């Protein structure tokens, strides 16, 4: 996780140094709050998108139509097993992640006093903080999940004044199943859709 934080800071510094050679950049600092709808691929998991929450801070820089944004988010994901895993009941779990998306931005449309539409894409680095069984289905389930994963993120934001309305889709590039420990030897691919509101201080 320390290496991910260092990479994020280096990415911002490199971007600022590159564009500052031509003209000053505009800094971004803000917060966001929203909903995360996640599911896991695999024979043992329900395929519906189940709700969780996300919240965190935004740090970035912009120059004209391009920008770089790094976020530090606490994100919860709700996963449920299928009936075939247990004939009596389903397993119900809530995972909490610390996510760091590093997003390259491009402004599509927007006049000076009008709402602006930005598209964005980039990698997301996630660290598993906890996994809780919500119905006492199993104990110590965290060890069955990998502690660190990488995803690809694409999104769209509408910004007006200091407010932001956005949506994203997150595609897991690495399985979150820790097959060294888990009794299930298959890939668990994560997917999630996110909607959120943001407020920028600067």
DARA-V864505 format. One record per residue. SS is DSSP state (2 for helix, 1 for strand, 0 for the rest). OMEGA is omega in whole degrees, -180 to 180 (* if undefined). NEAR is the number of other ideal C-beta (glycine too) atoms within 10 Angstrom. Layout:
BEGIN
<<SS,OMEGA,NEAR> <SS,OMEGA,NEAR>>
END
This chain:
BEGIN
<<0,178,12> <2,179,6> <2,178,8> <2,178,18> <2,179,13> <2,178,10> <2,-180,15> <2,179,19> <2,178,12> <2,179,10> <2,178,15> <2,-179,19> <2,179,11> <2,179,11> <2,-180,21> <2,-180,16> <2,-178,10> <2,-176,12> <2,-179,19> <2,178,12> <0,-178,7> <0,179,9> <0,-179,8> <0,178,10> <0,178,21> <1,179,12> <1,175,14> <1,173,19> <1,-177,11> <1,178,19> <1,178,15> <1,179,20> <1,-178,13> <1,-178,20> <1,179,13> <1,-179,25> <1,-169,17> <1,168,23> <1,177,20> <1,173,26> <1,-178,15> <0,-175,19> <0,-173,10> <0,-172,16> <1,172,21> <0,-175,17> <0,177,11> <0,177,10> <0,-175,14> <1,-170,17> <1,170,11> <1,-180,21> <1,174,15> <1,179,22> <1,178,14> <1,-175,20> <1,-179,13> <1,174,21> <1,-179,16> <1,176,21> <1,180,21> <1,171,18> <1,-179,17> <0,-174,11> <0,-178,12> <1,179,15> <1,175,21> <1,-176,25> <1,175,22> <1,-178,22> <1,178,22> <1,-167,14> <1,164,22> <1,-170,14> <1,177,23> <1,179,19> <1,-177,25> <1,-179,20> <1,179,25> <1,178,19> <1,176,19> <0,179,14> <2,-174,10> <2,179,9> <2,-179,15> <0,-175,13> <0,-177,6> <0,-176,6> <0,177,12> <0,172,16> <0,-177,20> <1,-172,17> <1,173,23> <1,178,15> <1,178,23> <1,-177,16> <1,165,26> <1,-174,16> <1,174,20> <1,172,20> <1,177,26> <1,-166,19> <1,170,23> <1,-173,15> <1,173,20> <1,-180,12> <1,-180,16> <1,-177,10> <1,174,10> <0,173,15> <0,-172,7> <0,-176,5> <0,-178,7> <0,174,9> <0,-179,13> <1,-180,16> <1,-179,14> <1,169,23> <1,-177,14> <1,178,19> <1,178,14> <1,179,18> <1,173,16> <1,179,24> <1,-174,19> <1,176,27> <1,-179,15> <1,180,18> <1,-179,14> <1,170,12> <1,-177,19> <1,173,12> <1,-174,15> <0,-179,12> <0,178,11> <0,-179,9> <0,-178,17> <0,178,13> <0,176,7> <0,-178,9> <2,-177,17> <2,-177,17> <2,178,12> <2,-180,19> <1,176,22> <0,-178,19> <0,-179,13> <1,179,13> <1,179,20> <1,180,12> <1,171,22> <1,-175,14> <1,170,20> <1,-177,14> <1,-180,19> <1,177,14> <1,171,21> <1,-177,15> <1,176,17> <1,-175,12> <0,-179,9> <0,-175,11> <1,-178,13> <1,170,20> <1,-174,15> <1,175,18> <1,-178,14> <1,170,22> <1,-175,15> <1,-178,21> <1,179,13> <1,178,21> <0,178,12> <0,177,15> <0,177,18> <0,178,25> <1,176,20> <0,-173,16> <0,176,14> <0,-178,8> <0,-175,12> <0,176,15> <0,179,6> <0,-176,15> <0,176,7> <0,-179,13> <0,172,14> <0,-178,24> <1,-178,18> <1,174,24> <1,176,16> <1,171,22> <1,-176,14> <1,170,22> <1,-173,13> <1,172,21> <1,179,12> <1,175,20> <1,-178,13> <1,180,17> <0,179,10> <0,*,8>>
END
